[in-house]
Amino acid sequence: MNEAQIAEVLQFLNTLDVSEERSRRYAQSRQLLDYLASTDWYVIRALETGVPVPQDVREARARAREAIQWS
């Protein structure tokens, strides 16, 4: 990168709002989304075969959906 490009990148980076709280919320939401993805098979199995999703999994998925910070 040349000096002008470096300056442009630095100028852009200085406009970003880096918030520890926002980063923490994002990381927590990402973990919750990963949990939901890892338990999707229970829901698919229930739809395809009628085998119910275990109560503890249903409750944990509901808590995860409620806790996800979408903004």
DSSP file (Angstrom, degrees, kcal/mol; ACC not computed):
  #  RESIDUE AA STRUCTURE BP1 BP2  ACC     N-H-->O    O-->H-N    N-H-->O    O-->H-N    TCO  KAPPA ALPHA  PHI   PSI    X-CA   Y-CA   Z-CA
    1    1 A M              0   0    0      0, 0.0     2,-0.1     0, 0.0     0, 0.0   0.000 360.0 360.0 360.0 143.4    0.0    0.0    0.0
    2    2 A N     >  -     0   0    0      1,-0.1     4,-2.4     4,-0.0     5,-0.2  -0.406 360.0 -95.7 -90.2 174.6    1.2    3.5   -0.7
    3    3 A E  H  > S+     0   0    0      1,-0.2     4,-2.5     2,-0.2     5,-0.2   0.868 123.3  52.1 -59.1 -40.2    1.1    6.4    1.7
    4    4 A A  H  > S+     0   0    0      2,-0.2     4,-2.1     1,-0.2    -1,-0.2   0.897 110.5  48.0 -65.4 -40.4   -2.2    7.7    0.4
    5    5 A Q  H  > S+     0   0    0      2,-0.2     4,-2.4     1,-0.2    -2,-0.2   0.907 111.3  50.1 -66.9 -41.5   -3.9    4.4    0.7
    6    6 A I  H  X S+     0   0    0     -4,-2.4     4,-2.7     1,-0.2    -2,-0.2   0.925 110.9  49.5 -61.6 -44.6   -2.6    3.9    4.2
    7    7 A A  H  X S+     0   0    0     -4,-2.5     4,-2.4     1,-0.2    -1,-0.2   0.892 110.2  51.1 -61.8 -40.0   -3.9    7.4    5.1
    8    8 A E  H  X S+     0   0    0     -4,-2.1     4,-2.2     2,-0.2    -1,-0.2   0.912 111.3  47.2 -64.5 -42.8   -7.3    6.5    3.6
    9    9 A V  H  X S+     0   0    0     -4,-2.4     4,-2.8     2,-0.2    -2,-0.2   0.928 112.7  49.0 -64.7 -45.0   -7.6    3.3    5.6
   10   10 A L  H  X S+     0   0    0     -4,-2.7     4,-2.0     1,-0.2    -2,-0.2   0.897 109.6  52.2 -62.2 -40.4   -6.6    5.1    8.8
   11   11 A Q  H  X S+     0   0    0     -4,-2.4     4,-0.6    -5,-0.2    -1,-0.2   0.922 111.5  47.0 -61.3 -43.8   -9.1    7.8    8.2
   12   12 A F  H >X S+     0   0    0     -4,-2.2     3,-1.5     1,-0.2     4,-0.5   0.932 109.9  52.5 -63.1 -46.2  -11.8    5.2    7.7
   13   13 A L  H >< S+     0   0    0     -4,-2.8     3,-1.2     1,-0.3    -1,-0.2   0.848 102.8  59.4 -60.2 -34.4  -10.8    3.3   10.9
   14   14 A N  H 3< S+     0   0    0     -4,-2.0    -1,-0.3     1,-0.2    -2,-0.2   0.684  99.8  57.8 -68.6 -16.9  -11.0    6.4   12.9
   15   15 A T  H << S+     0   0    0     -3,-1.5    -1,-0.2    -4,-0.6    -2,-0.2   0.606  84.5 103.4 -86.9 -11.7  -14.7    6.8   12.0
   16   16 A L  S << S-     0   0    0     -3,-1.2     2,-0.9    -4,-0.5    -3,-0.0  -0.482  71.0-133.3 -76.2 140.3  -15.6    3.4   13.4
   17   17 A D        -     0   0    0     -2,-0.2     2,-0.8     2,-0.0    -1,-0.1  -0.820  23.1-169.5 -92.4 104.1  -17.4    3.2   16.8
   18   18 A V        +     0   0    0     -2,-0.9     2,-0.5     4,-0.0     3,-0.1  -0.852  10.5 175.1 -99.8 109.3  -15.5    0.6   18.8
   19   19 A S     >  -     0   0    0     -2,-0.8     4,-2.5     1,-0.1     5,-0.2  -0.959  29.7-152.0-118.7 127.1  -17.5   -0.2   21.9
   20   20 A E  H  > S+     0   0    0     -2,-0.5     4,-2.5     1,-0.2     5,-0.2   0.903 101.3  51.5 -61.9 -40.1  -16.5   -2.9   24.3
   21   21 A E  H  > S+     0   0    0      2,-0.2     4,-2.6     1,-0.2    -1,-0.2   0.920 110.5  47.6 -63.3 -43.9  -20.2   -3.3   25.3
   22   22 A R  H  > S+     0   0    0      1,-0.2     4,-2.4     2,-0.2    -1,-0.2   0.902 112.3  49.8 -64.7 -40.3  -21.3   -3.7   21.7
   23   23 A S  H  X S+     0   0    0     -4,-2.5     4,-2.4     2,-0.2    -2,-0.2   0.897 110.8  49.9 -64.2 -40.6  -18.5   -6.2   21.0
   24   24 A R  H  X S+     0   0    0     -4,-2.5     4,-2.5     2,-0.2    -2,-0.2   0.925 111.2  48.4 -63.5 -45.3  -19.5   -8.2   24.1
   25   25 A R  H  X S+     0   0    0     -4,-2.6     4,-2.7     1,-0.2    44,-0.3   0.904 111.6  50.4 -62.4 -41.2  -23.2   -8.2   23.0
   26   26 A Y  H  X S+     0   0    0     -4,-2.4     4,-2.6     2,-0.2    -1,-0.2   0.933 110.8  48.3 -62.0 -45.8  -22.2   -9.3   19.5
   27   27 A A  H  X S+     0   0    0     -4,-2.4     4,-2.1     2,-0.2    -2,-0.2   0.908 112.9  48.2 -62.4 -42.2  -20.0  -12.2   20.9
   28   28 A Q  H  X S+     0   0    0     -4,-2.5     4,-2.2     2,-0.2    -1,-0.2   0.930 112.5  48.3 -64.1 -44.9  -22.8  -13.3   23.2
   29   29 A S  H  X S+     0   0    0     -4,-2.7     4,-2.7     1,-0.2    -2,-0.2   0.891 109.1  53.8 -62.7 -39.1  -25.3  -13.2   20.4
   30   30 A R  H  X S+     0   0    0     -4,-2.6     4,-2.3     2,-0.2    -1,-0.2   0.909 108.5  49.4 -61.9 -41.8  -22.9  -15.1   18.1
   31   31 A Q  H  X S+     0   0    0     -4,-2.1     4,-2.1     2,-0.2    -2,-0.2   0.906 111.7  49.0 -63.3 -41.3  -22.6  -17.9   20.7
   32   32 A L  H  X S+     0   0    0     -4,-2.2     4,-2.5     2,-0.2    -2,-0.2   0.906 110.9  49.5 -66.0 -41.4  -26.4  -18.1   21.1
   33   33 A L  H  X S+     0   0    0     -4,-2.7     4,-2.4     1,-0.2    -1,-0.2   0.886 109.7  52.1 -63.8 -38.3  -26.8  -18.3   17.3
   34   34 A D  H  X S+     0   0    0     -4,-2.3     4,-2.2     2,-0.2    -2,-0.2   0.897 108.8  50.9 -63.7 -39.7  -24.2  -21.0   17.2
   35   35 A Y  H  X S+     0   0    0     -4,-2.1     4,-1.1     2,-0.2    -2,-0.2   0.936 109.8  49.5 -62.4 -46.2  -26.2  -22.9   19.9
   36   36 A L  H >X S+     0   0    0     -4,-2.5     3,-0.7     1,-0.2     4,-0.5   0.924 111.4  49.3 -59.1 -43.9  -29.4  -22.6   17.9
   37   37 A A  H >< S+     0   0    0     -4,-2.4     3,-0.8     1,-0.2     4,-0.3   0.883 108.3  53.8 -62.4 -37.8  -27.6  -23.9   14.8
   38   38 A S  H 3< S+     0   0    0     -4,-2.2    -1,-0.2     1,-0.2    -2,-0.2   0.695 114.1  41.3 -73.1 -17.1  -26.2  -26.8   16.7
   39   39 A T  H XX S+     0   0    0     -4,-1.1     3,-1.2    -3,-0.7     4,-0.9   0.336  82.7 100.1-110.5   5.3  -29.7  -27.9   18.0
   40   40 A D  H <X S+     0   0    0     -3,-0.8     4,-2.4    -4,-0.5     3,-0.4   0.828  71.8  69.4 -57.7 -31.3  -31.6  -27.3   14.7
   41   41 A W  H 3> S+     0   0    0     -4,-0.3     4,-2.9     1,-0.2    -1,-0.3   0.834  92.3  58.2 -60.6 -31.8  -31.4  -31.0   14.0
   42   42 A Y  H <> S+     0   0    0     -3,-1.2     4,-2.2     2,-0.2    -1,-0.2   0.933 109.0  44.8 -60.3 -44.5  -33.8  -31.6   16.9
   43   43 A V  H  X S+     0   0    0     -4,-0.9     4,-2.2    -3,-0.4    -2,-0.2   0.911 113.9  48.7 -67.3 -43.0  -36.4  -29.4   15.3
   44   44 A I  H  X S+     0   0    0     -4,-2.4     4,-2.6     1,-0.2     5,-0.2   0.923 111.0  50.7 -63.3 -43.9  -35.9  -31.0   11.9
   45   45 A R  H  X>S+     0   0    0     -4,-2.9     4,-3.0     1,-0.2     5,-0.7   0.907 109.4  51.4 -59.9 -41.5  -36.1  -34.4   13.3
   46   46 A A  H  X5S+     0   0    0     -4,-2.2     4,-1.4     1,-0.2    -1,-0.2   0.910 112.6  45.7 -62.7 -41.8  -39.4  -33.5   15.0
   47   47 A L  H  <5S+     0   0    0     -4,-2.2    -2,-0.2     1,-0.2    -1,-0.2   0.888 120.3  39.0 -67.5 -39.1  -40.8  -32.1   11.8
   48   48 A E  H  <5S+     0   0    0     -4,-2.6    -2,-0.2    -5,-0.2    -1,-0.2   0.838 134.4  15.4 -82.9 -33.7  -39.7  -35.1    9.7
   49   49 A T  H  <5S-     0   0    0     -4,-3.0    -3,-0.2    -5,-0.2    -2,-0.2   0.585  92.3-119.0-119.8 -14.9  -40.4  -38.0   12.1
   50   50 A G     << +     0   0    0     -4,-1.4    -4,-0.2    -5,-0.7    -3,-0.1   0.445  62.1 144.7  85.9  -1.5  -42.6  -36.7   14.9
   51   51 A V        -     0   0    0     -6,-0.7    -1,-0.3     1,-0.1    -2,-0.2  -0.609  53.6-119.4 -70.8 121.2  -40.1  -37.4   17.6
   52   52 A P        -     0   0    0      0, 0.0    -1,-0.1     0, 0.0     3,-0.1  -0.244  18.2-110.7 -67.5 150.0  -40.5  -34.5   20.0
   53   53 A V        -     0   0    0      1,-0.1     5,-0.1   -10,-0.1   -10,-0.0  -0.633  47.0-100.2 -72.0 130.8  -37.7  -32.1   20.8
   54   54 A P     >  -     0   0    0      0, 0.0     4,-2.5     0, 0.0     3,-0.4  -0.223  27.8-121.2 -54.9 143.4  -36.7  -32.7   24.4
   55   55 A Q  H  > S+     0   0    0      1,-0.2     4,-2.7     2,-0.2     5,-0.2   0.883 111.2  53.3 -55.5 -43.9  -38.2  -30.2   26.9
   56   56 A D  H  > S+     0   0    0      1,-0.2     4,-2.3     2,-0.2    -1,-0.2   0.872 110.1  48.1 -63.7 -35.0  -34.8  -28.9   28.1
   57   57 A V  H  > S+     0   0    0     -3,-0.4     4,-2.6     2,-0.2    -1,-0.2   0.916 111.2  50.3 -69.9 -42.9  -33.7  -28.3   24.5
   58   58 A R  H  X S+     0   0    0     -4,-2.5     4,-2.2     1,-0.2    -2,-0.2   0.927 113.5  46.1 -59.6 -44.3  -36.9  -26.4   23.7
   59   59 A E  H  X S+     0   0    0     -4,-2.7     4,-2.4     2,-0.2    -2,-0.2   0.915 113.1  48.4 -66.1 -42.9  -36.5  -24.3   26.8
   60   60 A A  H  X S+     0   0    0     -4,-2.3     4,-2.3    -5,-0.2    -1,-0.2   0.889 111.5  50.4 -65.9 -38.5  -32.8  -23.5   26.2
   61   61 A R  H  X S+     0   0    0     -4,-2.6     4,-2.5     2,-0.2    -1,-0.2   0.904 110.0  50.4 -65.1 -40.4  -33.6  -22.6   22.5
   62   62 A A  H  X S+     0   0    0     -4,-2.2     4,-2.2    -5,-0.2    -2,-0.2   0.923 111.2  48.3 -63.5 -43.5  -36.4  -20.2   23.7
   63   63 A R  H  X S+     0   0    0     -4,-2.4     4,-2.0     1,-0.2    -2,-0.2   0.903 111.1  51.1 -62.8 -40.2  -34.0  -18.6   26.2
   64   64 A A  H  X S+     0   0    0     -4,-2.3     4,-1.3     2,-0.2    -2,-0.2   0.931 109.8  49.0 -63.2 -45.3  -31.4  -18.2   23.5
   65   65 A R  H  < S+     0   0    0     -4,-2.5     3,-0.3     1,-0.2    -1,-0.2   0.901 112.6  48.4 -62.5 -39.6  -33.8  -16.6   21.1
   66   66 A E  H  < S+     0   0    0     -4,-2.2    -1,-0.2     1,-0.2    -2,-0.2   0.850 112.3  49.1 -67.3 -33.5  -35.0  -14.2   23.8
   67   67 A A  H  < S+     0   0    0     -4,-2.0    -1,-0.2    -5,-0.2    -2,-0.2   0.656  81.7 111.3 -84.2 -16.1  -31.4  -13.3   24.7
   68   68 A I     <  -     0   0    0     -4,-1.3     2,-0.8    -3,-0.3   -42,-0.1  -0.403  62.2-142.7 -65.2 129.6  -30.1  -12.6   21.2
   69   69 A Q        -     0   0    0    -44,-0.3   -40,-0.1    -2,-0.2    -1,-0.1  -0.837  17.0-175.0 -94.3 107.8  -29.3   -8.9   20.7
   70   70 A W              0   0    0     -2,-0.8    -1,-0.1     1,-0.2    -2,-0.0   0.563 360.0 360.0 -84.0  -8.0  -30.3   -8.0   17.2
   71   71 A S              0   0    0      0, 0.0    -1,-0.2     0, 0.0   -45,-0.1   0.420 360.0 360.0-120.0 360.0  -29.1   -4.5   17.2
